[in-house]
Amino acid sequence: MESSTPVVVPEFGQSPQEPVTLSLWLVDEGSEVIAGESVAELLLDGVIFDLEASANGRLARISSQPRERVHSGQTIAWIDEIAAEG
């Protein structure tokens, strides 16, 4: 059985309402990821921040593309968690 975990843009500094730019995806949709692994880069005021996977599984359903402006709390993809067998 699979469950899904959202990939959510974190809150940054003093202005949580200020949008950030999704710079690029570091992994492709459908790729396996490990919790804590960097999956994307976000750009704010000329500084790049890594966005880490919050679960083990497969990166799925990417809903935001590079160069898009995204906001804190916005879901930009999902990780399909794969239950361990046995």
N, C-alpha and C positions, 0 to 999 in steps of 0.2 A: 504494500500500500504506500502511496506517495502523498506527501503533504507539501505545501508551498510556503516559502518564506519571502516576504518582500525585500527588495533592495531599495533602501530609502535614503534620500539625500539628508545628511546630518545637518544640525544647526551650527552655524559658524559665527563666532565672535559676537560683536556688539549689535549687528543688524540681522536678526534671523529672517526678516521679511525680504532682505535683499537677495535677488536671484544670483545664482552662480552659473557658470557655463560648464556643461558636460564636455570636457576636452576630447576624451577618447575612451573607447572600451579597450581594456587590456586583454580580454578574453572574448572569444566569439560565442554567439548564442549556440547553445547545445553542448558547450564544453563543460567538463567536470571542474568544480571548484572546491576548495577547502576553506572552512571558516578561518578568517584572518588573512586570507590571500587577497591581494589587491586585484580588483576586477575592473575598475575605471579610474580616470583622473578627472578631478573637478578643478576649475580655474576661478579664483576670486582675487581681484585686485593684483593680478600679475603673479600670484602664488599658486602653485599646483598642489593639490591635496589628493592623496590616494583614498579611494573608497573601497573598503574591504567587504568581502563576503561575510555574512553573519551566520551562515550555515554551510554544511557540507552538502553537495548535490550537483545538479546540472543547471547552468545558467539558462533561463528560459524566458520567453516572452519579453524581450527588450522593447520598451515603449518610448524611450527617448534616444535621440541620435546625437552624434557629435556636433558641436557648435550650438546645440539647443540650450536655452536658458531654463534652468530648473530651480525649484524652490525647496527650502528646508521642509522636510516631512513628505515630500513628493515621492511616490513609488515610481522608479524608473525601469525596473525589471523584476523578475521573480526567480527564485532558486527552487527547483523541484528537488525536494529531499527524497532520497531513495532509502527505504527502510532496509536494515540489515536482514539478510536471510538467516533462518535457522534459529 
